[in-house]
Amino acid sequence: GGSDPHAVGERGGDIWWCNISGGTDFAGAFIGGNRELPQTPGKMQCRMLGAAVEAWDEQGRPVLDAVGELVCTQPIPSMPLYLWGDDSGTRYLASYFDMYPAGHGRKPGGGDGPAAMGAVWRHGDWIQIGTGEAAGCVIYGRSDATINRHGLRMGTSEVYRAVEALPEVLDSLVVDLEYLGRESYMPLFVVLREGCTLDDALRARIQGAIRTALSPRFVPDDIFAVAEVPRTLSGKKQELPIKKLLLGQPIEKVVNRDAMANPGCLDWYVDFAARRARSEATP
């Protein structure tokens, strides 16, 4: 394997190398190949027919030749209607449709549609859609629940499994603030059992659990004790909103409090983000 041009050439220049990216959740692919298009090592050739895929910037605007959120602005036949056991549709909507306002970007061909059209599908990947000589698509990994720690990727669930195995820890939340070349900073927030204190000894135990179960690279830069981990109504940890908050976005733009099980806990994270921003601004 590999995308090195020489490796591709040695395996036969007349072979059509078709890489795809999609999901088992909708039983299909968003990005794939076309035998009539040129091939570029390290890139997928094009967006698939019938998949209205775009890359959106932080303001929810479509961009080309830049990395953005992978969204699908129009329905495709294989999108699921609901998730098993999710009779109200709450978990389904929270999983794919809760990031952008209903109607935003939904007009076929571009622009906003009425709210009744619903929200776009956000897949949770970073994508760059190239044009001209740079034509092709590149997936840069997960945009939400994945840690990219000094070049190594790990799902946040692996960190939670290690940390929450400790009897003192009831709940936890980790976010990786490395974004498109930004220097990595990874804080870990923990909810402790009543009577427990986050002292140096417990910090060392938490760090040791992560180091042993995963890798020294995934040991957090800081550990903070919090009263609650923010969750959606369906119980999903609000990793992406907290990540965006700590990257400088206002809280009202990154989370819908009405879709949260415990919106009151956000005040602590807003204050933490403000204190961190002030410390970074201080020379």
N, C-alpha and C positions, 0 to 999 in steps of 0.2 A: 504494500500500500504506500501511501504518501502522496503528496501533491507536488513534489519536486518535478520540474519540467523534464529532467533527464530520465527520472523513473517512469514517467508517463510515456516518453518516447521509446524507451527500451522495451516496454510491454506492447508496443505496436501502435504506431501513429494513426492507424485506420480503425482503432477500437473506439466505440462510443462509450465514454465513461459517464454514466448517468447517476449522479448523486442526488438524493432527495432529502427534503426536510418537511415534516408534518407532524402528525400525532395519531396515536391509537385512539385518542378520545373522540376524534371525528372520522376515524378510519380512512384517512386520506393524506395527501401531501399538498402543502402550500407552494413549495419550491421544488423544481425538478429539472428535467432535461428536454431538449428538442433537437432532433437529429439534423435539423437544417441550420442550427446556430453554431458558431465557432465555440470551441472549448478553451477555457482558461484554467490551468492548474490551480487548485485551491479555491475555485468558485463553482457554484451551481449556476446553470445556464440561464434560467428564467423563472418567472412566476407561472404557476400552472394555469391552464385554460379553465376559466370559470371560477377562479379564486381571486377575489378582489383584494389582493395583499398590498399593503402599504407600510412604509416606515414612518412613524410619527415622532416628532420632536417633543420636548417637555411641555410645549403649549398645545399639543394635540394637532399639529399641522403636518401634512405629508411632506417628506423630504426625500431627495435623491442624492446619491454620492455622499451620504452621511449616515451614521449609525442612529437608529431609532427603535422604538417599540414596534414589534411585528403585530399588525392588526389586520383583520379581514373585515372589510366594511360592508359586505353583502352576504346574505346567507348562501350556503352551499348545501346540496341535498343530504350529505352524510353527517351534518352537524346533529348531535344528539338532541332529542326533545326534552329529556330530563335525566337525572341521575337516579340510580336504583335506591329506593327508600327515601328519596327527597321529594315527598308529595307536594310540598309548597313551592318547590323550585328555588328556594332560598340558597341552598348550597351551589346549585348550578349557576345561578346568576352571580354569586359572589366569586365563583371560580373563574369566570370568563368575561363577565359583562359589567363589572362594577367600577371600572377605572375611569371611564369617560361618560359624560352626560348623555342621556337618551337623545337620539337624533343627531348628535354631533358626528359629522363626517359621513352620515348615512345616505345622502343624496347620490343616486347613481351618477357616476361621472365626476363626482366631487362636490363638496359643499355640504351644508347641514340640511337635514330633513326634519319633519315634525317629530316631536318626542314619542309619538305613538309608534314610530318605526323601531324604537328600542335602541340599545347601545351597540357599538361594534364589538366584535370578538377580539379580546386581547389575549394573545397566545402565551406571553411570558418569555419571549426570546428577544434578544437584540439582533437586528438585521440591518444590513447595508445593501441598498439596491443601486447598482452602478449603471452609468450611462456611457454612451460613446465608446471610446477605446477601453474604458473600465467597465464595460457591460458585464452583468452577471450579479449574483447574489451571494453574500457571505453571512452566515449565522455566527454571532459572536458569543453564544451561550445564553444562559438564563438571565433574565432581567429581574427576577424576584428572589426565589428561595434557593439560590445557589451562591456559594462563597467562592470567589476567585482569589485565593490567597497566595500571592507571590508566584502566580502561574499555575498553581494546583487548584483544581476544582473539587468541591465537596458539597453535597446537599446539606442544608441546615438541619435536617432531621437527624443526621449522623451526630452532629454536635449535641442536639437535645437528648439523644439516646444516652450519650456518655455523661452529660451533666445531670440529667434528671434521675439517673440511677443512684446518685448520692442521696442518702436519707434526709439531708438538710434542705435539699432543693425541691420545691413543689412545682415550679414552672420556670421557663426561661425563654429568652428571645435574643437572637444574635443577628446582627446586620453587618455586612461588609461594605464599606464606603469606598472601596476601590472602583473607579468608574472611568473607563476610557483613558487610562494612563494616570489617573489621580493616585497619589501616594496612598497605600493601603492603611486603613484604620478600622479595626474590628472591635467594637464594644460588645460585651455580653451583659445582659440584664437578667437578674435572677430574683425569683420570689422565694423567700426562705420560710421554712416551717416556723411556727410560733415558738419563740424562745431562742432561736438561733441568731447569731450575729455574723456578719461578713467581716471577720477579722483576717489577719494575715494567714493563720493556719487554714481556714476554710478556703481562702483564695488559692493557697498552694494545693489543696486537695482537688479543687475544681480544675486548676491548670494541669495537675498530674493526671486526672481522669481523661482529659482531652488528649494530652500528650501520649498516653498509653493506648487509648482506643483508636486514635486517628493518627496524628503526626504533630511534632513540635510546631510545624508551620501554622497549625490551626489553633494554637493557644491565643486567646484574645489579648488585645492591647490593654484593655481595662475591663474590670468587672464592677457592676453597680447593683446594689440591692434596691428593688422596687416593690411597690405594694401590689401591682397587677401587671400582667402582660396584656396589651390591647388585643381584643379578639372581635371577629365578626359575629353576627347573630348565630351563625352556624358553628361557631367555635374555632374558626381558622385564625391563626396568629397573624397579626397585621404587620408582617415584615416589610413589605414594599412601602406602605405609607410612612413608617418610621424611618426607613432608609432615605426616602425622598425628603422628609422633614429635616433630617440631619445633614442632607446635602444642600439645604438652604431654601427649600420650597415652603410656602406658607401652609399651615395646617389645613385651612379651609379648601385648599386646592388638591390635597392628597388623600383626604379621607372624608367619607360621609358618616357623620356621627350617628345619624338615624339608623344606619346599617350595622352599628356596633352593639355588642352586648354590654360593654362597660366604657362608654365614652368619657366618663368622669376621670379616668386614669390618664387621659391625654395631656392634661395640664402639666403633669410632671415632665413628660417628654418634651413638650413645647418649651418649658423653662430650661431643661437640660440643653436643648438645641440652641437656645439663645445664649446661654452661658458659654457653650463651646464656640459659637460664632464670635463672641466677644474676645475669647482667649486667642483665637486664631488671628483676629484683627490686631491684637496687641503685639507690637514689634519686640 
